[in-house]
Amino acid sequence: MAESTMRIGEVAERTELSFRTLRHYDEIGLVTPSERTDGGFRLYTEGDVARILLIRRMKPLGFTLDEMRELLDVVDAIAGDADDPQLRARLDGVRAEAAARREKLSRQVEMADEFLDQLERI
């Protein structure tokens, strides 16, 4: 049985990304839709959406498109060889970097909250 697919509009709605962003990801090879219609319309699978959501979750942490591509390459490689220690080390590196960036973002939110509190007292 063939995997069900969805068009770009549904993917945009589910991922909260614009058509333009999804098309850009396809053009640069970051996330290529699994299929296309005879008319050239992009068709995405649940796996494609999962990849897009992974990318979307990296965006607020300031990861570059190249860093996103590197992570996707690692994820794909781990799917083929889950026990490869080098791949696991690369994934651990991304995880540590994400944690550090999240901590920085958390501190920035705390400072923003303090600023808003100060404004309330004026």
N, C-alpha and C positions, 0 to 999 in steps of 0.2 A: 504494500500500500504506500502510495506517495505521501510524503510529508506535506502538510497543508502550508500554504504560503499566504502572504498578505502584501498589499501594495504599500507604497511609500506613505500614503496618508495615514493609514492605521499605525504604521511604525512610528511616524512623527508624533501621533497622539499618545501612543504608549510610552515613548521614550522622552517626551517633552523636548524634542529637538526639532529644528526647522527642516523643511524640505531641502533648503539650501545646504544646511550642514550635512544632512544625509547624502546628498548628491556629492558634496565635496569629499566626504569620507570615501565614497566609491571612486571618484576621480583620482584620488591619490593612493588608492589601493589599501586604505586602512581597514575598511569593511566593505567587501564586495557582496552584493546580493547573490543569493544562491542560484537564482534563475532570472530570466527575462521573458516577457511575453513576445509573441511574434512581432508586435508593434514596438518593442523595445522598452516597455515599462518594467521597472525593477520589481522583483518579487522576493520577499524576505521570508526566511523560516524562523522558527523560535530560536534556533541556534544563532542566527544572525542578530536577532533582537538581544539575546543575552550578551553577545560581543559588544553591541552598541551601548547597552546599559553599563557594561564594565568601563567602557570609554567615558561615558557620561559621568560616572562616579569618580573618574580620575580628574576631570576638568576643574572642579572647585579646588583641588589640591595643587593646581598649577603644573601638571605634567604636560610636557610638550607632545606634539604629534609623533615625533620620533620615539619618545619614551613610551607612548601608548603602543606604537607599533612593536617595539621591543617586547613589551609585556605580552601582547597577543602572540608573538612568535614563541615566547616561552610557554604560554598556555597551550598552544598547538603542539609544541614539542613534548610537553609533559603528557598530553593525551596519548601520544605514541609510545612514551617510555617514562612512566610515572616514577620509576626508581632511579633515574639518572641523577647522581649527586651534583653534577655541575648545573643542571637545570634547576634543581631544588635550591641550590645556593643563589642562583640568579633571582628566583622567585622570592627567597628570603630577603635579598637585597632590596627588591621593590617594596616588599612588605615593610621593611624597616624605614625606607624613605617615605612611604605613605604615612606611617605612624609619626615620623618627625614633622612632616608637613601638616598633619592633622593637629598636632600639638601647637604648632605655630599659629594655625588658623584659630584654634581655641583661645589662645592668648589674645589674638586680635579681636575676637568677639567679646572677651572680657573687658578689654579696653574700650570698645564701643559702648558696652553697657555702662561702664563707669562714666563715660562722656555724656551719655543720655541722662544718667542720674544727676550729674552736675548741672546740666541744662535745666532740669526740673527744679533745682534749688535756686535758680536765678530769678 
